[in-house]
């Protein structure tokens, strides 16, 4: 009779422990899934930011060029048209 109680107690402890471990495992899988989703979002955001940096760098290079000054003078100030040359 004593042996049966010990076996029953060990079985209950094993069942409870197994249930607890399964719950922890499920929560860890959910956490992993959420982290992978967050990683994908951050990767996408990184690509967008890298493209913006390239675009801003190109725009900055253009604005610091003589071509920009010529285009600005032609378009905004009306100082000549495309393919026109003025001599002093």
PECORLIN-V888512 format. One record per pair of residues at least 4 apart in sequence whose C-alpha atoms are under 8 Angstrom apart, sorted by the first residue. I is the first residue (numbers start at 1). J is the second residue. D is the distance in whole Angstrom. If there is no record, write none. Layout:
I_J_D / I_J_D
This chain:
1_5_7 / 2_6_6 / 3_7_6 / 4_8_6 / 5_9_6 / 6_10_6 / 7_11_6 / 8_12_6 / 9_13_6 / 10_14_6 / 11_15_6 / 12_16_6 / 13_17_6 / 14_18_6 / 15_19_6 / 16_20_6 / 17_21_6 / 18_22_6 / 19_23_6 / 20_24_6 / 21_25_6 / 22_26_6 / 23_27_6 / 24_28_6 / 25_29_6 / 26_30_6 / 27_31_6 / 28_32_6 / 29_33_6 / 30_34_6 / 31_35_6 / 32_36_6 / 33_37_6 / 34_38_6 / 35_39_6 / 36_40_6 / 37_41_6 / 38_42_6 / 39_43_6 / 40_44_6 / 41_45_6 / 42_46_6 / 43_47_6 / 44_48_6 / 45_49_6 / 46_50_6 / 47_51_6 / 48_52_6 / 49_53_6 / 50_54_6 / 51_55_6 / 52_56_6 / 53_57_6 / 54_58_6 / 55_59_6 / 56_60_6 / 57_61_6 / 58_62_6 / 59_63_6 / 60_64_6 / 61_65_6 / 62_67_7 / 62_68_6 / 63_68_5 / 63_69_8 / 64_68_7 / 65_69_7 / 66_70_6 / 67_71_6 / 68_72_6 / 69_73_6 / 70_74_6 / 71_75_6 / 72_76_5 / 72_77_7 / 73_77_5 / 73_78_6 / 73_79_5 / 73_80_8 / 74_78_5 / 74_79_5 / 74_80_5 / 74_81_6 / 74_82_7 / 75_79_8 / 80_84_6 / 80_85_8
